[in-house]
Amino acid sequence: MAQVLSKRRRRKNRRQGTSDAPAARIPVPAKLASSSRWTYSALIFVLATVTVGLYSPVSSDPFINYDDPNYVVQNPHIQQGLGIRTIAWALSATEQSNWHPLTWLSHAFDYQLYGMNAGGHHVTSLSFHVLNVILLFIVLAQLTGAVGRSATVAAIFALHPFNVESVAWIAERKNVLSTFFFLFTLAAYTWYVRRPNLKRYCGVAALFVLGLASKPMVITLPCVLLLLDYWPLRRVLRSEKPSQGQSSSHLPLGMLLAEKLPLFALSAGSAIVTILAQRLGRAVEPLGDLPLSIRVDNAAYSYAMYVVKFFWPSRLAVIYPHPRDKLTILQISLALFFLLVVTATAWYRREKFPYLLVGWFWFLGTLVPVIGIIQVGGQGMADRYAYLPIIGLCLMLVWGCADIAERSVANRGLVVSVAVVILLILSIVTFRQLRFWQSSYNLWAHALNVTQENFIADDGMADLLIKEGRPEALRYYEAAARLAPWDPISHGAVAASLQDRGEFTQAIQEYELVLRTRPKPDVQAFSYANLGIIYGQLGDEPRVRESIGKAVQLNPDTVLAMIHQMNTIVSAHPAPAGYFRLGLLLEGTGQVSQAQSAYERALTLDPNFSSARRALTWLRRP
């Protein structure tokens, strides 16, 4: 009888993530301490080997034309390598509308090692993913003592196709890097909890700072630590006086909150810096001024869709366009109903199944920074945002299924077989998803195939095709412009096409539309400079100077780049129109003598070129 009771107690402990050890401190769980070192090491080896084997194709993938140019390919700071100037820039940079200096430095270090060999950059990202898988296993095993369950959670995390975007996209280094420090911080926290002192707490805080410096999405970490205090650490005091099973290691919730205050202060500081960086980078609400009600509706719907795609990972894409006001009342109502039911169930069953509450609130909480209440970017949701949050869903799934299996007549072999089949299916889907990252064309073609009205994918495909000199690029820009009146990229491209065809009135309208969207300064400068060129061709000299003057004021580097490009074009293919455009840009930047030479060169090639003659006369006037 005693043996039966002991067996039942062990099952209960596994379910609740505790051991039979006394509660005076939080020790290494008994089950983990008694596990063979060989088994523990073998699980780590298997997890790492399977992950590397599955993701190995990324080592031959190229850079893609979405964010990779800004992060590496066309970033002069990164291409200086890891030096004092790069470090100083990284600490103050708000490029890409975020403050993440450690991510910038990791890219600079990679560039110093591999240059423009994209395979090396991919290997670094994959290495961090492998480390995250191992860390997740170690942390869960340390916290719960349930080695098998912890390994299963880590395996799902390693192989789930939701995570392909974070691993295969070089520009998403920030995701795998910040998660590495997030999990490392959890490991340090378990070390701190066993013997709380200032030194160990400072170690937790330092690792958290490194995570914030990689990607600010990890600002919710103090909340996750509170969840872990509830389960599996069970540090939360249930009553004013410790009862049986509770000891001095159990603390009132207020004390646990106070313990996290320095970490919450770091989160608040990171949030402020991030908002400022996003406003400087003009990334907040690029879709126009979305009403709060639309953002809340999309947040509820996105939460539900993340869960759906976790359990049924199909039609995954690099970008899901924001639905704006196209969500139906039925879609929003079903999403809200689902969220309320799961939340209520997790809360109601928290005593018997605490992992449901912890896993569900881990998922909900870690998604808060990117759920779209503050809209950043043009997406409604994104696979990369699920990288850290799905760990909570994995906890719920694995611990819940394991408890069901323990209560059923199913034998251990059957349970293991089902788990292996599920992991095999996930691996197959992940391997298939990896193929879409083998080229930018595959990526955008797939996104356009599995999503609807995706103007960002249209822009991406058009950008790729126009660099290859393929005329069908304009078709994609025109499609994006029809879908998104607020999109400066597509409207700017359409305006340039109209300008080249001599349809100046329509081109002016498109450039003015671009400027009304309040794009980044370089886009504004490009639009104003081209407006100045059009006004020059129309003979409106005052507006020429006004427009190009605004361009220079907004971003002189953009105008200088246009001058360099035009010089290259006219050197290879001399043409009156080319020299005329060059003269206008030179004049706008104060290079009067060079502008005069360009106008004269245009008149030499075409003595009847009236626009160049008017510009030259205007330039020579006293």
C-alpha positions in Angstrom: 0.0 0.0 0.0 2.8 2.4 0.9 4.4 1.7 -2.5 1.1 2.6 -4.3 0.8 5.8 -2.3 4.5 6.6 -3.1 3.9 6.0 -6.8 0.8 8.3 -6.8 2.8 11.0 -5.0 5.5 10.8 -7.6 3.0 11.1 -10.4 1.5 14.2 -8.7 4.9 15.7 -8.2 5.8 15.2 -11.9 2.5 16.8 -12.9 3.1 19.8 -10.7 6.8 20.0 -11.5 8.1 19.4 -8.0 10.1 16.8 -6.3 9.9 15.1 -2.9 12.7 17.3 -1.6 12.1 19.6 1.3 11.0 23.1 0.6 13.4 25.1 2.8 15.4 25.9 -0.4 14.8 25.3 -4.0 17.3 22.4 -4.6 18.2 20.6 -7.8 15.1 18.5 -8.4 15.5 14.9 -7.1 14.6 13.3 -10.4 17.3 15.3 -12.2 19.9 14.7 -9.6 19.2 10.9 -9.8 19.2 10.8 -13.6 22.2 9.4 -15.2 24.7 11.9 -16.6 24.9 9.8 -19.8 21.1 10.0 -20.4 21.1 13.7 -19.8 24.1 14.3 -22.1 22.6 12.0 -24.7 19.4 14.0 -24.8 21.3 17.2 -25.4 23.4 15.6 -28.1 20.2 14.2 -29.9 18.4 17.6 -29.7 21.4 19.4 -31.1 22.1 16.9 -33.8 18.5 16.7 -35.0 18.2 20.5 -35.1 21.4 21.0 -37.0 20.5 18.2 -39.4 17.1 19.7 -40.2 18.3 23.2 -40.6 21.6 22.5 -42.4 20.2 23.7 -45.8 20.3 27.3 -44.6 24.1 27.3 -44.8 23.7 27.6 -48.6 20.9 30.1 -48.6 21.6 33.7 -49.9 20.7 37.1 -48.4 17.2 38.1 -49.3 15.9 41.4 -50.4 13.8 42.1 -47.3 15.7 43.8 -44.4 18.9 41.9 -45.1 20.2 44.9 -47.2 19.5 47.3 -44.3 21.1 44.9 -41.7 24.1 43.7 -43.6 24.3 43.9 -47.4 24.0 47.7 -47.8 24.9 48.8 -44.3 28.3 50.6 -44.3 28.6 50.6 -40.5 28.3 46.8 -40.4 30.8 46.4 -43.2 33.4 48.3 -41.2 33.7 45.1 -39.1 33.8 45.0 -35.3 35.8 48.1 -34.2 35.5 51.2 -32.0 33.6 53.2 -34.6 31.1 50.4 -35.2 30.6 49.9 -31.4 29.9 53.6 -30.9 27.5 53.6 -33.8 25.7 50.5 -32.6 25.1 52.0 -29.1 23.4 55.1 -30.6 21.8 53.7 -33.7 18.0 53.7 -34.2 18.1 52.2 -37.7 15.3 49.7 -38.4 13.3 51.6 -35.7 14.8 49.7 -32.8 17.6 50.0 -30.3 19.4 46.7 -30.3 23.2 47.4 -30.2 24.1 43.8 -29.4 22.4 42.6 -32.6 24.3 45.1 -34.7 27.5 44.0 -33.1 26.8 40.4 -33.9 26.2 41.3 -37.5 29.4 43.3 -37.6 31.4 40.4 -36.1 29.9 38.0 -38.7 30.8 40.4 -41.5 34.4 40.5 -40.2 34.5 36.7 -40.2 32.6 35.9 -43.4 32.3 39.1 -45.4 29.4 38.8 -47.9 29.3 35.0 -47.6 25.7 34.6 -46.5 26.2 31.0 -45.5 28.4 32.1 -42.6 25.8 34.5 -41.3 23.2 31.7 -41.5 25.4 29.3 -39.6 25.6 31.9 -36.7 21.8 32.2 -36.5 21.4 28.4 -36.6 24.0 28.1 -33.8 22.0 30.4 -31.6 18.8 28.4 -32.3 20.6 25.2 -31.3 21.8 26.8 -28.1 18.3 28.0 -27.4 17.0 24.4 -27.8 19.6 23.1 -25.4 19.1 25.9 -22.9 15.3 25.4 -22.9 15.8 21.7 -22.1 18.3 22.4 -19.3 16.2 25.2 -17.8 13.0 23.1 -17.8 14.8 20.1 -16.4 16.3 22.1 -13.7 13.0 23.7 -12.8 10.8 20.7 -12.9 12.9 17.6 -12.7 10.8 16.1 -15.5 13.6 15.3 -17.9 11.5 13.5 -20.5 8.8 16.2 -20.7 11.5 18.9 -20.8 13.2 17.2 -23.7 9.9 16.9 -25.6 9.2 20.6 -25.1 12.7 21.4 -26.4 12.2 19.1 -29.4 8.9 20.7 -30.4 10.5 24.1 -30.1 13.5 22.9 -32.2 11.5 21.4 -35.0 8.3 23.5 -35.2 8.0 25.3 -38.6 6.8 28.5 -36.9 10.5 29.0 -36.0 11.8 28.8 -39.6 11.6 32.5 -40.2 13.6 33.4 -37.1 16.4 30.9 -38.0 16.5 31.2 -41.8 16.3 35.0 -42.0 19.6 36.7 -41.3 17.9 40.0 -40.4 16.0 38.2 -37.6 19.3 37.5 -35.8 17.8 39.7 -33.0 15.2 37.1 -32.3 17.4 34.1 -31.7 20.0 36.2 -29.9 17.5 37.9 -27.5 15.9 34.5 -26.8 19.3 33.1 -26.0 19.8 35.7 -23.3 16.2 35.3 -22.2 16.6 31.6 -21.5 20.1 32.2 -20.0 18.5 34.7 -17.6 15.9 32.0 -16.6 18.8 29.6 -15.9 20.5 32.3 -13.8 17.2 32.9 -12.0 17.0 29.3 -10.9 20.6 29.6 -9.6 19.6 32.8 -7.7 16.4 31.3 -6.2 18.4 28.4 -4.6 20.5 30.9 -2.6 19.3 34.5 -3.0 22.0 37.1 -2.7 22.9 40.4 -4.4 25.7 38.8 -6.5 23.4 36.3 -8.1 20.6 38.9 -8.6 23.1 41.1 -10.4 23.9 38.2 -12.7 20.2 37.9 -13.5 19.9 41.6 -14.2 23.1 41.7 -16.4 21.8 38.9 -18.6 18.5 40.6 -18.9 20.2 43.8 -20.1 22.0 41.8 -22.8 18.6 40.4 -23.9 17.1 43.9 -24.0 20.1 45.0 -26.0 19.4 42.3 -28.5 15.7 42.9 -29.0 13.3 44.8 -26.8 10.6 42.1 -27.1 12.0 40.4 -24.1 10.8 43.2 -21.8 8.2 40.8 -20.4 10.8 38.6 -18.7 10.1 39.9 -15.1 6.4 38.7 -15.6 7.7 35.3 -16.8 9.8 35.1 -13.6 6.6 35.7 -11.5 4.9 32.9 -13.4 7.8 30.6 -12.7 7.6 31.6 -9.0 4.0 30.3 -9.1 5.0 27.1 -11.0 7.2 25.1 -10.9 9.3 27.0 -8.2 6.2 27.4 -6.0 7.6 30.4 -4.2 4.2 32.1 -3.7 2.9 32.1 -0.2 -0.7 30.9 -0.1 -1.6 32.4 3.3 -0.2 34.8 5.8 1.2 32.0 8.0 3.1 29.2 6.3 1.0 26.1 6.4 2.1 22.5 6.0 4.2 22.1 2.9 5.1 25.8 3.0 8.3 27.3 4.5 10.4 30.4 4.7 11.3 30.0 1.1 7.7 30.9 0.2 7.1 34.6 0.0 4.0 36.9 -0.3 3.2 38.0 -3.8 4.0 41.6 -2.8 7.5 40.6 -1.8 8.0 38.7 -5.1 6.9 41.8 -7.0 9.2 44.0 -5.0 12.1 41.5 -5.8 11.4 42.1 -9.5 11.2 45.9 -9.3 14.8 46.6 -10.7 14.0 44.3 -13.6 10.7 46.1 -14.2 12.6 49.3 -14.2 14.9 48.0 -16.9 11.9 46.9 -18.9 10.3 50.4 -18.6 13.6 52.0 -19.7 13.8 49.7 -22.7 10.2 50.4 -23.7 10.8 54.2 -23.6 13.9 53.9 -25.8 12.1 51.6 -28.2 9.1 53.9 -28.6 11.4 56.9 -29.2 13.5 54.8 -31.7 10.3 53.8 -33.6 9.1 57.3 -33.8 12.5 58.5 -35.1 12.4 55.7 -37.6 8.8 56.5 -38.6 7.9 52.8 -38.0 4.8 53.4 -35.8 1.6 53.0 -37.7 3.0 53.1 -41.3 -0.5 51.9 -42.4 -2.0 55.2 -41.6 -3.7 56.2 -38.3 -5.3 53.0 -37.4 -8.1 53.5 -34.8 -7.5 51.7 -31.4 -10.6 49.6 -32.0 -9.1 48.1 -35.2 -5.8 47.4 -33.5 -7.5 45.7 -30.6 -9.7 43.6 -32.9 -6.6 42.5 -34.9 -4.7 41.7 -31.6 -7.5 39.3 -30.5 -7.7 37.7 -33.9 -4.0 37.3 -34.1 -3.7 35.7 -30.7 -6.2 33.0 -31.9 -4.4 32.6 -35.2 -1.1 32.1 -33.5 -2.6 29.2 -31.6 -4.2 27.8 -34.8 -1.0 27.9 -36.7 0.9 26.3 -33.8 -1.3 23.3 -34.0 -1.8 23.4 -37.8 1.3 25.1 -39.3 0.2 25.6 -42.9 0.2 28.6 -45.3 3.1 30.2 -43.3 4.5 33.3 -45.0 7.2 35.9 -44.4 4.5 38.6 -44.1 0.8 38.6 -43.3 -0.8 41.9 -44.3 -2.7 43.8 -41.7 -6.5 43.2 -42.2 -7.3 46.7 -41.1 -11.1 46.9 -41.0 -11.8 43.7 -43.0 -12.2 41.4 -40.0 -15.8 40.3 -39.6 -17.7 40.5 -36.3 -17.9 36.7 -36.4 -14.1 36.3 -36.7 -13.5 38.8 -33.8 -16.2 37.2 -31.6 -15.0 33.7 -32.1 -11.4 34.8 -31.3 -12.4 36.6 -28.1 -14.6 33.7 -27.1 -11.7 31.2 -27.6 -9.3 33.4 -25.6 -11.8 33.9 -22.7 -12.6 30.2 -22.5 -8.9 29.1 -22.4 -8.0 31.8 -19.9 -10.9 30.9 -17.6 -10.1 27.2 -17.9 -6.4 27.8 -17.1 -7.4 29.9 -14.1 -10.1 27.6 -12.8 -7.8 24.5 -13.0 -4.7 26.4 -11.7 -4.4 24.4 -8.5 -4.5 20.9 -10.1 -2.8 21.8 -13.4 -0.7 24.9 -12.7 1.3 24.4 -15.9 -1.8 25.4 -17.9 -1.9 28.8 -16.2 1.8 29.4 -16.6 2.0 28.2 -20.2 -1.0 30.2 -21.3 0.1 33.4 -19.6 3.6 32.9 -20.9 2.1 32.8 -24.4 -0.2 35.8 -23.9 2.3 37.9 -22.1 5.4 37.5 -24.2 3.3 38.4 -27.3 2.1 41.7 -25.8 5.0 43.9 -27.1 4.3 42.7 -30.8 0.6 42.0 -30.8 -0.1 45.3 -32.5 -1.7 47.6 -29.9 1.1 49.9 -30.9 1.3 49.2 -34.6 4.8 48.9 -35.9 5.3 47.8 -39.5 2.7 46.7 -42.1 2.0 43.2 -40.8 -1.0 41.9 -38.9 1.0 39.1 -37.3 4.3 37.4 -38.0 5.8 33.9 -37.6 9.0 35.5 -36.0 7.0 37.0 -33.2 5.9 33.5 -32.1 9.5 32.2 -31.5 9.5 32.9 -27.8 5.8 32.8 -27.0 5.1 29.2 -28.4 7.3 27.9 -25.5 4.2 28.5 -23.3 2.0 26.5 -25.7 4.6 23.7 -25.8 4.5 23.5 -21.9 0.7 23.2 -21.9 0.7 20.6 -24.7 3.4 18.4 -23.3 2.5 18.4 -19.6 -1.2 18.1 -20.4 -0.7 15.1 -22.8 1.7 13.5 -20.4 -0.9 13.7 -17.5 -3.6 12.3 -19.8 -1.3 9.4 -20.7 -0.6 8.7 -17.1 -4.3 8.5 -16.3 -5.1 6.2 -19.3 -4.3 2.6 -20.1 -1.9 3.6 -22.8 1.5 2.1 -22.3 4.7 4.1 -22.4 5.8 2.8 -25.7 2.6 4.0 -27.4 2.9 7.4 -25.9 6.6 7.7 -27.1 5.6 6.5 -30.6 2.9 9.1 -30.9 5.3 11.8 -29.8 7.9 10.7 -32.3 5.3 10.7 -35.1 4.3 14.3 -34.3 7.9 15.4 -34.2 8.5 13.7 -37.5 5.5 15.5 -39.1 6.8 18.8 -37.7 10.2 18.1 -39.2 8.7 17.4 -42.7 6.7 20.6 -42.6 9.8 22.6 -41.4 12.0 21.1 -44.2 9.4 22.1 -46.7 9.2 25.6 -45.3 12.9 26.0 -45.5 12.8 25.6 -49.2 11.0 28.9 -49.6 14.1 30.7 -48.1 16.4 29.5 -50.8 15.9 32.6 -52.8 14.0 35.9 -52.6 11.9 34.9 -55.6 10.7 31.7 -53.9 10.0 33.6 -50.7 7.8 36.3 -52.3 6.1 33.9 -54.8 5.1 31.7 -51.8 3.9 34.7 -49.8 1.7 35.9 -52.7 0.4 32.4 -53.1 -0.7 31.8 -49.5 -1.9 35.3 -48.6 -4.3 37.8 -50.1 -3.9 41.5 -50.9 -0.3 41.4 -49.7 1.1 44.8 -50.9 4.4 44.2 -49.0 5.0 40.9 -50.9 4.1 42.8 -54.1 6.7 45.4 -53.2 9.3 42.7 -52.4 8.8 40.9 -55.7 8.8 44.1 -57.7 12.1 45.2 -56.0 13.7 41.9 -56.9 12.5 42.0 -60.5 13.4 45.6 -61.1 17.0 44.8 -60.0 17.1 42.0 -62.6 15.9 44.5 -65.2 12.6 42.6 -65.8 9.7 44.9 -67.0 7.0 43.0 -65.2 8.3 44.6 -61.9 6.0 47.6 -62.6 3.0 45.3 -62.6 3.7 44.3 -59.0 4.3 47.9 -57.9 1.0 49.0 -59.5 -0.8 46.1 -57.7 0.7 47.3 -54.4 -0.3 50.9 -55.1 -3.9 49.9 -55.7 -4.0 47.9 -52.5 -2.3 50.4 -50.3 -2.8 54.2 -50.8 -0.5 54.7 -47.8 2.4 52.7 -49.2 5.3 55.1 -50.2 7.4 52.4 -51.9 4.9 51.3 -54.5 3.6 54.8 -55.2 7.2 56.1 -55.5 8.0 53.4 -58.1 4.8 54.2 -60.1 5.7 57.9 -60.0 9.2 57.2 -61.3 7.7 55.1 -64.1 5.3 57.9 -65.1 8.1 60.4 -64.9 10.2 58.3 -67.3 7.3 58.1 -69.7 6.8 61.8 -69.7 3.4 61.7 -67.9 4.4 64.5 -65.6 1.0 65.5 -64.2 0.3 62.0 -63.0 3.8 61.6 -61.7 3.5 64.8 -59.6 0.3 63.4 -58.1 2.0 60.1 -57.2 5.0 61.9 -55.6 2.7 64.2 -53.6 0.8 61.1 -52.4 4.1 59.6 -51.3 4.9 62.8 -49.3 1.5 62.7 -47.7 2.2 59.3 -46.2 5.0 60.9 -44.1 7.7 58.3 -45.1 11.3 58.2 -43.9 13.5 61.3 -44.7 15.4 59.5 -47.5 12.1 58.6 -49.3 10.9 62.2 -48.9 14.2 63.5 -50.2 14.0 61.2 -53.2 10.4 62.4 -54.0 11.2 66.1 -53.6 14.3 65.7 -55.8 12.3 64.1 -58.6 9.6 66.7 -58.3 12.3 69.3 -58.8 13.4 67.5 -62.0 9.8 67.4 -63.3 9.3 71.1 -62.6 12.5 71.7 -64.4 11.2 69.9 -67.5 8.0 71.9 -67.2 9.9 75.2 -67.0 8.8 76.1 -63.5 12.2 77.3 -62.2 11.2 78.6 -58.8 9.6 75.3 -57.8 12.7 73.5 -59.1 14.8 75.3 -56.5 12.2 74.9 -53.8 11.7 71.2 -54.3 15.4 70.2 -54.6 16.2 72.5 -51.7 13.8 70.6 -49.5 15.4 67.3 -50.7 18.8 68.5 -49.7 17.5 69.8 -46.3 15.8 66.5 -45.5 18.6 64.1 -46.6 21.6 65.4 -48.5 23.0 61.9 -48.8 20.1 60.8 -50.9 20.6 63.7 -53.3 24.3 63.0 -53.5 23.5 59.3 -54.3 21.2 60.4 -57.1 23.9 62.6 -58.5 26.4 59.7 -58.4 23.9 57.4 -60.1 23.1 59.9 -62.8 26.8 60.5 -63.4 27.2 56.8 -64.0 24.2 56.7 -66.4 25.3 59.6 -68.5 28.9 58.3 -68.6 27.7 55.0 -70.1 24.9 56.4 -72.2 25.2 60.2 -72.9 21.7 61.8 -73.4 20.4 65.3 -73.2 17.7 64.4 -70.6 20.3 62.7 -68.4 22.6 65.7 -68.4 19.7 68.0 -67.7 18.6 66.0 -64.7 22.2 65.9 -63.5 22.4 69.7 -63.8 19.3 70.2 -61.7 20.6 68.0 -58.9 24.0 69.6 -59.0 22.5 73.1 -58.9 20.4 72.1 -56.0 23.4 71.1 -54.0 25.2 74.3 -54.7 27.6 72.9 -57.3 26.9 75.7 -59.8 29.9 75.3 -62.2 29.3 71.6 -62.5 25.6 72.2 -63.1 26.4 74.7 -65.8 28.7 72.2 -67.5 26.0 69.6 -67.4 23.4 72.0 -69.0 25.9 72.9 -71.7 26.6 69.2 -72.4 22.9 68.6 -72.8 22.7 71.5 -75.3 25.7 70.2 -77.2 23.9 66.9 -77.7 20.5 68.6 -78.5 20.7 72.4 -79.3 16.9 72.5 -79.4 16.6 71.2 -75.8 14.5 74.2 -74.4 14.4 73.0 -70.8 18.2 72.9 -70.6 18.4 76.3 -72.2 15.9 77.8 -69.7 17.8 76.3 -66.8 21.1 77.6 -68.1 19.7 81.1 -68.6 18.2 81.0 -65.1 21.6 79.9 -63.7 23.5 82.7 -65.4 21.1 85.5 -64.4 22.6 88.2 -62.1 
